[in-house]
Amino acid sequence: MKNFFKFAERGTSYKQESLAGITTFLSIAYILVVNPIILSQSGMDQGAVFTATALTAIIGTLLMGILANFPIAIAPSMGLNSFFTFSVCIGMGIDWQVTLTGVFIAGIIFMILSLLKIREKIINIIPLNLKYAIASGIGFFITFIGLKNGGIIVGNEATFVSIGDLTSPMTILAIVGLVLTVIMLVRGINGGIFYSMVITTVLGMIFGLIDVPKSVIGSIPSLEPTFGVVFNHMDEIFTVKVLVVIFTFLIVAFFDTAGALIGLTSQAGMMKDNKIPNIGKGLIADSAAGAIGAVLGTSTPATSVESSAGIAVGGRTGFTAVVIAICFGIALFFSPVISVISVEVTSAALIIVGALMAMEIRKIEWTKLEIVIPAFLTIIMMPLTSSVAIGIGMGFVLYPICLMAQKRFKEIHPIMYVLCVLFLGYFAFIV
């Protein structure tokens, strides 16, 4: 086992790897609560999504650990589950079954692109500043949803949005959860998001705001409502609207995984000469998890940035990932407790994760007008339109236009012209 995971070469031990795995799990365990709640708002069965979320995390993380030997977790992406529910199912009116089929198709395309190593090449084509803008914009969008779910902001006919009723008991509970999360994170407490959710849930039960579960341990919820649904809706994906959705899943997941893998492997000291060993295997693990997750019944998974918590305490090999997968397996049996948690409790996680993603904004070249305009509109249009696709489209249309206005044609990759035309068509015929 030690030889397989290269313990000696990476200077680690079973104790160090196990602690790292548990730390990462505690940092990302909130996904078991948040993902089912978000996807259930699209009409999906919450119990089935809980099981699909855990199984997808188990399979994807094991693949990442065993194939690539990375101390990294894979779990449903917070950005893409919000896009799935709020932009596609609610915003565009596409049934969740069809949307899930789109996720499956995107996963298959991912696998093909990863196996052919095309995915690595395409990642390098998209301008770096737009990658940072997309990650940041998704962060703002997620935070907006979190504030809305917590009742901290509400709709207003005169000003579009305004402050909510901060005296409402459930809103107060959301604020308490947010303050607890902030305090724990700034004090460097690993798993702060998870711990604050537990404390907030208990407080909600004490004050009668949240139902007390009838049991702690229960049977694993059935996958029947979601398992294999994708195979029954293949004939419904051949519309321009759904094809654009598939394209968006592809683009966003591209950046999620690429950015996370670069950052995490660099943190773990694995990057050498600006190259990541086994990056191809890592991308295959990630893409396979996407296709498998769709079959099980969850939105697109991605390399989890929360893995940085485990790496920070010494995770250096795939054995950390194995420990994370085991923890997700144990969590499967605690669905009765997880099922009573409300959107107000999870709102803090959305707000904070959004803030963490928005940190990428600092890497954008804000002194260059031709960069600032497409990057800023990419970011701001996501929360204002509740659509990741529109934000990405704004950036991909304006970026080549700005450079063309400066007669910098040679700096624009041919694929960027194609993306520009595609999104112009998207705005003209779909939005």
NORKA-V855260 format. One record per backbone hydrogen bond with DSSP energy under -1.0 kcal/mol. NH is the residue of the N-H (numbers start at 1). CO is the residue of the C=O. E is the energy in kcal/mol with one decimal. If there is no record, write none. Layout:
nh->{NH;NH}
co->{CO;CO}
e->{E;E}
This chain:
nh->{5;7;10;12;17;18;19;20;21;22;23;24;25;26;27;28;29;31;32;33;34;35;37;38;39;40;42;43;44;49;50;51;52;53;54;55;56;57;58;59;60;61;62;63;64;65;66;67;70;72;75;77;81;82;83;84;85;86;88;89;90;94;99;100;101;102;103;104;105;106;107;108;109;110;111;112;113;114;115;116;118;119;122;123;124;125;126;131;132;133;134;135;136;137;138;139;140;141;142;143;144;145;146;147;148;149;150;151;152;153;154;156;160;161;162;164;166;168;172;173;174;175;176;177;178;179;180;181;182;183;184;185;186;187;188;189;192;195;196;197;198;199;200;201;202;203;204;205;206;207;208;209;210;218;226;227;228;229;231;232;233;236;237;239;243;244;245;246;247;248;249;250;251;252;253;254;255;256;257;258;259;260;261;262;263;264;265;266;267;268;269;270;272;275;279;282;283;284;285;286;287;288;289;290;291;292;293;294;295;296;297;298;302;304;307;308;309;311;312;314;315;320;322;323;324;325;326;327;328;329;330;331;333;334;338;339;341;346;347;350;351;352;353;354;355;356;357;358;360;361;362;363;364;366;368;371;372;373;375;376;377;378;379;380;381;384;385;387;391;392;393;394;395;396;397;398;399;401;402;403;404;405;407;408;411;412;416;417;418;419;420;421;422;423;424;425;426;427;428;429;430;431}
co->{1;2;6;7;13;14;15;16;17;18;19;20;21;22;23;24;25;28;29;30;30;31;33;34;35;36;39;40;39;45;46;47;48;49;50;51;52;53;54;55;56;57;58;59;60;61;62;63;64;70;302;300;77;78;79;80;81;82;83;84;85;88;95;96;97;98;99;100;101;102;103;104;105;106;107;108;109;110;111;112;113;113;118;119;120;122;122;127;128;129;130;131;132;133;134;135;136;137;138;139;140;141;142;143;144;145;146;148;147;147;162;160;156;159;154;152;164;165;168;169;170;171;172;173;174;175;176;177;178;179;180;181;182;183;185;184;189;191;192;193;194;195;196;197;198;199;200;201;202;203;205;204;204;333;223;223;295;226;228;229;230;233;234;237;239;240;241;242;243;244;245;246;247;248;249;250;251;252;253;254;255;256;257;258;259;260;261;262;263;264;266;265;275;272;276;278;279;280;281;282;283;284;285;286;287;288;289;290;291;292;293;293;75;73;304;305;306;307;308;311;310;317;318;319;320;321;322;323;324;325;326;327;330;331;334;335;338;342;343;346;347;348;349;350;351;352;353;354;357;358;359;360;361;364;365;368;368;369;371;372;373;374;375;376;377;380;381;382;387;388;389;390;391;392;393;394;395;397;398;399;400;401;404;403;408;409;413;413;414;415;416;417;418;419;420;421;422;423;424;425;426;426}
e->{-2.2;-2.4;-1.7;-1.9;-2.6;-2.7;-2.4;-1.9;-2.4;-2.4;-2.3;-2.5;-2.3;-2.5;-1.6;-1.5;-1.7;-2.2;-1.8;-1.4;-3.0;-1.8;-1.4;-2.8;-2.7;-2.0;-1.7;-1.4;-1.3;-2.2;-2.0;-2.0;-2.7;-2.8;-2.2;-2.7;-2.5;-2.1;-2.4;-2.7;-2.8;-2.2;-2.2;-2.3;-2.2;-2.3;-3.1;-2.3;-1.6;-1.5;-1.9;-2.6;-2.1;-1.3;-2.0;-2.5;-2.1;-2.4;-2.3;-2.2;-2.7;-1.8;-2.3;-2.8;-1.6;-1.9;-1.9;-2.0;-2.5;-2.4;-2.2;-2.3;-2.6;-2.5;-2.2;-2.3;-2.8;-2.6;-2.7;-2.0;-1.8;-1.8;-2.6;-2.0;-1.0;-1.2;-1.2;-1.6;-2.2;-2.0;-2.5;-2.2;-2.3;-2.9;-2.3;-1.5;-2.1;-2.3;-2.7;-2.3;-2.2;-2.1;-2.4;-2.7;-2.0;-3.0;-1.9;-1.4;-1.8;-1.3;-2.7;-2.3;-2.0;-2.5;-2.3;-2.7;-1.2;-1.7;-2.8;-2.0;-2.0;-2.4;-2.6;-2.2;-2.1;-2.7;-2.6;-2.3;-2.5;-2.5;-2.4;-2.6;-2.6;-1.3;-1.6;-2.8;-1.4;-2.9;-2.4;-1.5;-2.0;-2.6;-2.7;-2.3;-2.3;-2.5;-2.3;-2.0;-2.5;-2.1;-1.2;-3.0;-1.4;-2.3;-2.0;-3.1;-2.8;-1.7;-1.4;-1.9;-1.1;-1.5;-1.1;-1.6;-2.6;-2.1;-1.6;-2.5;-2.3;-2.3;-2.6;-2.3;-2.5;-2.9;-2.3;-2.0;-1.6;-2.5;-2.4;-2.3;-2.4;-1.9;-2.8;-2.2;-2.3;-2.9;-2.2;-1.5;-2.0;-2.0;-1.3;-2.9;-2.7;-1.7;-1.7;-2.2;-2.2;-1.9;-2.3;-2.1;-2.6;-2.6;-1.9;-1.2;-1.7;-2.5;-2.7;-1.7;-1.7;-2.2;-2.9;-1.8;-2.6;-2.6;-1.8;-2.1;-1.9;-2.2;-2.0;-1.6;-2.2;-1.3;-1.8;-2.1;-2.1;-2.4;-2.0;-2.1;-2.0;-1.9;-2.0;-2.0;-1.6;-2.1;-1.7;-2.5;-1.2;-1.5;-1.0;-1.7;-2.4;-2.7;-2.7;-2.1;-1.8;-2.4;-2.3;-2.1;-1.6;-2.0;-1.5;-1.7;-1.3;-1.6;-1.3;-1.5;-3.0;-2.2;-2.1;-3.2;-2.2;-1.9;-2.1;-3.0;-1.8;-1.6;-1.8;-1.3;-1.4;-2.5;-2.6;-2.4;-1.7;-2.6;-1.8;-2.5;-2.4;-1.1;-2.7;-1.9;-2.5;-2.1;-1.7;-2.8;-1.3;-1.6;-1.6;-1.0;-1.6;-2.6;-2.2;-2.3;-2.4;-2.2;-1.9;-2.1;-1.8;-2.5;-2.1;-2.5;-1.9;-1.9}
